[in-house]
Amino acid sequence: KRIFSGVAPSGTIHIGNYLGALKNWVKLQDEFESIFCVVDMHAITLPRDPEELKRKTLDVAKIYLASGIDPAKCSLFIQSHVSEHAELSWILNTIAKTGELSRMTQFKDKSELATGNKDLSESVPLGIFNYPILMAADILLYDTNLVPVGEDQLQHIELTRILAKRFNNKF
């Protein structure tokens, strides 16, 4: 069985991240073939200072190691260093439906944050809209069996299942 998960270097890692995710990952790496990455491509759905993003990306990787994530027991990498994430994301973009993506709760929430407006007809960065497709690519690339996520990501997991079925039926 294979597990995949990652943290975006878009904020500051805090005790909640450790207790809610990282501590669990340390245990799971002994039970599963584990793949953990710093999902830096997810972090650029909103504008970021390039130098700060680079620093935070390395900081997240260091925190993984300090938390007990062991590269001898798992695969650990930075998402943007594996081009297949972007490539599969593009392929999945060709079969995803705008209606599916526009109904995502996280899209609505992040769009309001990005624009300061509940009216989604305002200009919203396309990366926010496509975020779940990149997440689906992350999961599907590794034929993942378990994806430990927060409740806010459950819709994205369901979309991943839908896209995988659609792709397999079409191709």
FENPETA-V571110 format. One record per helix or strand of 2 or more residues. SS is the DSSP state (a for helix, b for strand). FROM is the first residue (numbers start at 1). LEN is the number of residues. If there is no record, write none. Layout:
# FENPETA-V571110
ss = <SS;SS>
from = <FROM;FROM>
len = <LEN;LEN>
This chain:
# FENPETA-V571110
ss = <b;a;b;a;a;b;a;a;a;a;a;a>
from = <2;15;33;40;50;74;79;84;98;105;126;151>
len = <6;14;6;4;18;5;3;10;5;11;16;20>
